[in-house]
Amino acid sequence: MASNSLGLWACRRLPLLRLSSKPSDTISTGCAGEARRIATTATDRPERKPSTVHRTTVEALKDAVNVRGAEELSNRKLFERLQPDEKTMEMLDMHRLGMEKEGRFVRRRWFGYQEPEVSLPRLAFFAGAQSSKSFPSASLPEIGFVGRSNVGKSTLVNQVCGSAAARISDRPGLTQQINFYTARDDFHLVDMPGYGFAFAKEEERVGWQSLIEDYIRNRKTLRRVMVLLDARHGIKANDRDFMDLMDRTRTKYQFVLTKCDLVRRTDLAKRHLLVSQEAASSKHCIPRVMLVSARDGAGLNLLRKEIAHTCSLGQKYLGSYSRKESIARAEYDSQLKIYKETSRSKKRRR
């Protein structure tokens, strides 16, 4: 049976909180500082009432747009009037995240950012748990993946380590237990059941949520929880309820926008802005928002780098990454400068 905190997780409507008006930060290349593990046990971090109250997407939009008559505009109109951050747009262009603008008068780039490859060991399934008693012994650093049903958790777990260990399906609710995958005895990736809609009975879904809550609250080796969000929709009500759970248990978590190849680049930058502002409002959320596309592989190397640093494996898997990244970035910047200097505005013939 679900606990009282689980009931709050599933039902709470959250009031207004003012967001920061500062532009969102782009993906940072140096994330070693976030990788230091806070050595705390479950008894050292008791549950407490969260100091952060998460707001709704509509309230965030109205505050971000900040125009007269915003109260009368629809959500779509508010999103259209939202101005994306220029640095975020440059980052999306460089990593080719989001759908590019196409047209007769759009000049295509002949160059691209040659991103250094980050290789992590292949995954192997080693344990599945349908109750807290079935959890394997806590030995290696663990990275959890969680999100709404059908957001792409199992697909991303496979893509991160180039394996096919996790079962995938278009039917929401395929993952019905917590699956543990090991990466060459270096770290564990943990695929959790999705919350929200699923083709399963109500009591089963409540049981999954209770299982996730037990794992997050009591797991000593859990370094970080990656909260996956569909880039087309952003943060939903059940995502905010899960964020409230993470704040109450004082667990570090980080947002990952998935399915970025299905969103226009400008809209993706706007979505990144809103999610980054929400991340900055919680002291337990890593402010750096990751963006990935499992279909074309965009953003996966940055996510692999984040996981390696979080598990304190940067020296092992990222030895020459910084040097290669500097060379690739310098070459990209030089080509981009030539592209901007030689670009002309083409006028359509009458």
C-alpha positions in Angstrom: 0.0 0.0 0.0 1.3 3.4 -0.9 2.5 5.7 1.9 1.0 9.1 2.7 3.9 10.9 0.9 3.0 8.8 -2.2 -0.5 10.2 -2.1 0.8 13.7 -2.0 3.1 12.8 -4.9 0.1 11.7 -7.0 -2.4 14.3 -6.2 -0.9 17.7 -5.1 -1.7 20.9 -7.1 1.2 23.2 -6.5 0.9 27.0 -6.1 2.9 29.9 -7.6 6.6 30.5 -7.2 8.5 33.3 -9.0 11.2 32.1 -11.4 14.4 33.7 -12.1 14.4 36.1 -15.1 18.0 35.4 -16.0 18.6 33.5 -19.3 19.2 29.8 -19.1 22.7 28.3 -18.9 23.8 26.1 -21.8 25.3 22.7 -21.4 28.6 23.1 -19.7 31.7 21.2 -20.7 33.2 21.2 -17.3 31.1 19.2 -14.8 33.7 17.5 -12.7 32.7 19.6 -9.7 29.2 18.0 -9.7 30.7 14.5 -9.6 31.8 14.6 -6.0 29.8 12.2 -4.0 28.1 13.4 -0.8 28.7 10.5 1.4 25.5 10.3 3.3 23.4 7.3 4.3 19.6 6.9 4.4 19.6 7.6 8.1 21.6 10.8 7.6 19.1 12.3 5.3 15.6 12.0 6.8 12.6 13.1 4.9 11.7 16.7 5.4 9.2 19.1 4.0 10.6 20.6 0.7 11.5 24.3 0.9 10.8 24.6 -2.9 7.2 24.8 -4.2 7.2 24.0 -7.9 4.9 26.0 -10.2 2.9 25.0 -13.2 4.0 25.4 -16.8 1.3 28.0 -17.5 2.5 30.2 -14.6 6.1 29.8 -15.8 5.1 30.9 -19.3 3.2 33.9 -18.1 6.2 35.1 -16.0 8.8 34.3 -18.7 6.9 36.2 -21.5 6.2 39.2 -19.3 4.0 41.2 -21.7 0.8 43.1 -21.2 -2.3 41.0 -21.5 -0.4 37.7 -20.8 -3.4 36.6 -18.7 -5.6 36.6 -21.7 -3.3 34.8 -24.1 -3.6 31.0 -24.7 -0.7 28.7 -23.8 0.3 28.4 -27.5 0.4 32.1 -27.9 2.5 32.5 -24.8 4.9 29.9 -26.0 5.2 31.6 -29.4 6.0 35.0 -27.8 8.7 33.5 -25.6 12.1 34.5 -26.8 14.8 31.8 -26.8 18.3 32.4 -25.4 20.9 33.2 -28.1 23.6 31.1 -26.4 21.2 28.1 -26.3 20.5 28.5 -30.0 24.2 28.5 -30.8 24.7 25.4 -28.7 21.8 23.6 -30.5 23.2 24.6 -33.8 26.7 23.3 -32.9 25.4 19.9 -31.7 22.6 19.8 -34.3 19.9 19.2 -31.8 16.3 19.8 -32.9 14.9 20.0 -36.4 16.7 22.4 -38.7 14.8 25.1 -40.6 14.4 24.1 -44.2 13.5 26.2 -47.2 14.5 27.4 -50.6 16.3 30.5 -49.2 18.0 28.8 -46.2 21.7 28.5 -46.7 23.0 25.1 -45.6 26.2 24.7 -43.6 29.0 22.8 -45.2 30.7 22.1 -41.9 29.8 20.6 -38.5 31.1 20.2 -35.0 33.2 17.0 -34.9 32.3 16.1 -31.4 34.9 13.8 -29.6 33.5 10.3 -29.0 32.9 9.1 -25.4 32.8 5.3 -25.0 31.4 3.7 -21.9 31.4 -0.1 -21.3 28.5 -2.2 -22.6 25.7 -3.0 -20.3 24.6 -6.4 -18.9 21.5 -7.1 -17.0 22.2 -8.5 -13.6 19.1 -8.0 -11.4 15.4 -7.1 -11.4 13.4 -6.1 -8.3 9.7 -6.0 -7.8 10.0 -5.2 -4.1 12.5 -3.5 -1.9 13.6 -6.9 -0.5 14.8 -7.9 -4.0 17.2 -5.0 -4.4 20.8 -6.2 -5.0 23.5 -5.3 -2.6 24.7 -1.7 -2.9 28.3 -1.9 -4.2 28.9 0.4 -7.2 27.9 3.9 -8.0 24.4 4.0 -9.5 22.7 6.4 -11.9 18.9 6.1 -12.0 16.7 6.8 -15.1 13.1 7.7 -14.4 10.3 9.6 -16.2 6.8 9.4 -17.5 5.8 6.2 -19.3 7.0 6.1 -22.9 9.4 9.0 -22.5 12.3 6.8 -23.8 14.0 5.6 -20.6 14.9 2.1 -21.8 15.9 3.3 -25.3 18.3 5.9 -23.7 19.8 3.4 -21.3 20.7 1.2 -24.4 22.0 4.2 -26.4 24.2 5.5 -23.6 26.3 2.4 -23.5 25.7 1.1 -27.0 23.9 -2.1 -26.0 20.5 -3.8 -26.3 20.2 -5.0 -22.7 17.1 -3.1 -21.9 13.8 -4.1 -23.5 12.0 -1.4 -25.5 8.5 -1.0 -26.7 6.1 1.6 -28.0 3.5 0.4 -25.5 3.6 2.5 -22.2 4.3 0.4 -19.1 6.6 -2.3 -20.5 9.1 -1.8 -17.6 7.2 -3.1 -14.5 10.2 -3.5 -12.1 13.4 -1.8 -11.3 16.1 -3.2 -13.6 19.8 -3.0 -12.7 22.4 -3.0 -15.4 26.1 -3.3 -14.8 28.8 -1.6 -16.9 32.0 -3.7 -16.5 31.9 -3.5 -12.7 32.5 0.3 -12.9 28.9 1.6 -12.3 25.3 0.6 -12.5 22.5 2.1 -14.6 19.1 1.6 -13.1 15.9 1.6 -15.3 12.8 2.4 -13.2 9.2 2.0 -14.2 7.5 5.0 -15.7 5.0 7.1 -13.8 1.8 8.4 -15.3 -0.3 6.6 -18.0 0.5 3.0 -18.6 -1.3 -0.1 -19.9 -1.5 -1.6 -16.4 -4.0 -1.9 -13.6 -4.2 1.0 -11.1 -2.9 -1.1 -8.2 0.1 -2.1 -10.2 1.0 1.5 -11.1 0.7 2.5 -7.4 3.0 -0.4 -6.5 5.6 0.8 -9.0 5.5 4.3 -7.5 5.9 2.9 -4.0 8.8 0.8 -5.2 10.5 3.8 -6.8 10.1 5.8 -3.6 11.6 3.0 -1.5 14.6 2.8 -3.8 15.3 6.5 -3.9 14.9 7.0 -0.1 17.0 4.0 1.0 19.7 3.4 -1.7 23.1 4.4 -0.3 25.0 4.2 -3.6 22.6 6.3 -5.7 24.7 9.2 -7.1 22.0 10.9 -9.2 18.6 10.4 -10.7 18.2 11.4 -14.4 14.6 12.7 -14.8 13.7 12.3 -18.4 11.3 14.8 -20.0 9.7 14.6 -23.5 11.1 17.7 -25.3 7.7 18.2 -27.0 5.9 18.6 -23.7 8.4 19.7 -21.1 7.4 19.4 -17.4 4.0 18.0 -16.6 2.0 17.8 -13.4 3.3 14.3 -12.5 6.9 15.4 -13.2 6.4 18.2 -10.6 5.0 15.7 -8.1 8.1 13.6 -8.6 10.3 16.6 -8.2 8.6 17.3 -4.9 9.5 13.7 -3.8 13.1 14.3 -4.7 13.3 17.5 -2.7 11.7 15.9 0.3 14.3 13.1 0.3 17.1 15.5 -0.6 18.2 13.4 -3.6 20.3 14.9 -6.4 18.5 14.8 -9.8 19.0 16.2 -13.2 16.7 16.9 -16.2 17.2 15.2 -19.6 15.2 16.3 -22.5 14.6 13.4 -24.9 13.2 13.1 -28.4 14.8 16.4 -29.4 14.8 15.4 -33.1 11.0 15.8 -33.1 11.0 19.4 -32.0 11.9 22.5 -34.1 15.2 24.0 -33.0 13.6 27.3 -31.9 10.9 25.6 -29.9 13.6 23.3 -28.3 15.5 26.4 -27.1 12.3 27.8 -25.6 11.6 24.5 -23.8 15.2 24.4 -22.6 14.7 27.9 -21.1 11.6 26.9 -19.2 13.1 23.7 -17.8 16.3 25.4 -16.9 14.4 28.0 -14.9 12.5 25.3 -13.1 15.8 23.4 -12.4 17.3 26.6 -10.9 14.4 26.9 -8.4 15.4 23.7 -6.6 18.6 23.4 -4.6 18.6 19.6 -5.1 18.3 19.7 -8.9 21.5 20.0 -11.0 20.9 23.3 -13.0 22.5 21.9 -16.2 19.8 20.5 -18.5 20.9 17.8 -20.9 19.4 17.4 -24.4 19.6 14.1 -26.3 18.2 12.4 -29.3 18.4 8.6 -29.2 17.4 8.4 -32.9 20.4 10.3 -34.4 22.7 10.2 -31.4 22.9 14.0 -30.8 23.8 14.9 -27.3 24.7 11.4 -26.2 28.4 12.1 -25.8 27.7 14.9 -23.4 25.4 12.7 -21.4 28.0 10.0 -21.3 30.5 12.5 -20.1 28.1 13.6 -17.3 27.7 10.1 -16.2 31.4 9.4 -16.1 32.1 12.5 -14.0 29.2 11.7 -11.7 30.5 8.2 -11.0 34.1 9.6 -10.5 35.3 7.8 -13.7 36.5 10.9 -15.6 40.2 9.9 -15.6 39.4 6.4 -16.8 37.0 7.3 -19.7 37.8 11.0 -20.5 41.6 11.1 -20.4 42.1 13.1 -23.7 38.6 14.4 -24.1 39.4 18.0 -23.1 42.2 18.3 -25.6 40.1 16.8 -28.4 37.2 19.0 -27.5 39.3 22.2 -27.6 40.7 21.3 -31.1 37.2 20.4 -32.4 35.7 23.6 -31.0 38.5 25.8 -32.5 38.0 24.3 -35.9 34.2 24.7 -35.7 34.5 28.4 -34.6 36.8 29.2 -37.5 34.4 27.6 -40.0 31.5 29.4 -38.4 33.2 32.7 -38.7 33.8 32.1 -42.5 30.1 31.1 -42.8 28.8 34.3 -41.2 31.2 36.5 -43.2 30.2 35.0 -46.5 26.4 34.7 -45.8 24.1 37.2 -47.6 20.4 37.7 -47.2 18.8 36.3 -50.3 15.7 38.2 -51.6 12.9 36.3 -53.3 12.3 37.1 -56.9 9.0 38.8 -57.8 
